[in-house]
Amino acid sequence: MFVHRCVTLFTFLVLSIGCDNGFRPTTPSPLPTQPAPAVPPPVAGIIDGSTYRFSGSLAYPISGYTSESTYVLDDHGRFLLQYPFQSGNYPGSYRQDNGVLSFQFDGDVRWQATGTLTGDLMAVRYNLLMHLTDFENAAYTRSR
């Protein structure tokens, strides 16, 4: 029993000395910061802060939440689809080519829509996946 206690004490002393070697841990270095994403160039024809408010259905009766929806576009190729009564905001990016806007939603790369501009009117048509997620084709009028 005495030998067992001596071995335990000796082991404890060896481990204590080994842990006190003068090298102390330092605080971790900060993580490198990620560079800010590049801002796409401005898109011609869209004024900063263009807002399009729902103005009607394109083909069939629509839900109440769609009738309250709004598209807000900036001149850097970004947009926000807003559903105020559902607290829903769907951001994304867009490209414009000859009066046709191609919308790409951030939430799912498969979510896409096309907006066709005619004067102050924008007709938005969603792809099949978005239709199956209750997005409805609709017309939007630019607010002044």
N, C-alpha and C positions, 0 to 999 in steps of 0.2 A: 504494500500500500504506500509505504514511504517512497519507494522508487517511482511509483506511478505519479505521485504528487510532484516529485522532483522533475520528472520528464515533462509534465504539464507546465510547470513554472519555467523550465528552461525553454520550451517551445514558445511560450508567451513572451519571454524576454527577447528571443531571436526575432520574432515577428514584430515586436515593438521597435527594435533597433532598425529593422529593415524598412519600416514605414517612416522612420524619422531620418531620411537620408538628405535632408536639406532642400530637396526639390518640392516646391509647393505648386499645386495646380493654379493656373491662371484663369482669369475670366475668359470665356470664349470670345473669339474675335467676331465682330459684326458680320452678318451676311452681306455679300455684295448686293448692291441695289441693281434692279433691272432697269435698263433704259426705257424711257417712255416710248410707247408705240408711235410710229410715224403717222402723222395726220395726213389723210389723203388730200390731194389738191382740190381746190374749190370746183364745184360743178357749175358750169355756165347755165344761166337761165333760172336758177333758183335763188331767191332772195333770202338772206339770213333770217331765220325765224319764220319761214312760211308755214302757216297753219291752215289745214284743210279740215273742215267740219263736215260730219255726215249730212248728206242732203237727200238721199233716197236709195232705194233698192235698184239693182240692175236687172233682176229677173223675177224674184219671188218675194213673198213677205219675209221680213227679217225680224230678229229678236230685239227686245228693248235695249239690251246692252250694246248692240251694234248701232242703234239709232243715237246713242250718246257718245260714240267713238270719235276720235280726233287723230289726225296725223300731223306731227310737227316735224318739219324738215329744216336742216341747217344747210349752209353753203359749203360744208366740208364733207358731204356724202354720208351724214348720219341722220337717223330719223328716230322718232318715238311714236308708237301707236298707243294711244291712251284710251282706257275704259274707266272713266271716273267713278262710276257707281260700283264697280267691282274692285276698285283699287288695283287695277291691272295696267301695267306699263310693259310694252314689248319693244325694246330698243333693237336697233340694227343698222345696217349700212345700205346705201342705195347707189345706183349708177343711172345716169340719164343718157339716152341716145335718141335724138330726133323726137322728143316729146314722149318717149316711153321710159318709165322708171322701173328698174329691176330692184326689188326689195329682197334683202337677205337678212333674216332675223337672227339675233345673237343666241337665242335660247336653244335653237336646233338648226343645224346647217341644212336640214331637209325642208325647213319652213321657208317658202319663197312665195312672192306675189309680184304681180305686174300692175303698174299704174299707168294709165294712158291719159295724157294731158290734152285737153281741148279748151283753150282759153283759161278760165278760172275753175274749170271742172276737172276732177281727177277720178277716173273710173278704176277701181281696184279689184283685181281678180286674183284669188288665192289658188295655190296648187291643191291637188287632191288631198294630200296629208293634212293641210290646214283646214280644208272643208270637213274632214273627219274629226277635227279637233274643235269644231263649232265656229270657225271663222266664216264670215259671210261676205260674198261679193257685194260691193256697194259703191255709190257715187259720193264724192266729197267735193265741197265747194271751198275755194280759197277765201279765207277771212281777210278783210282789209283793215 
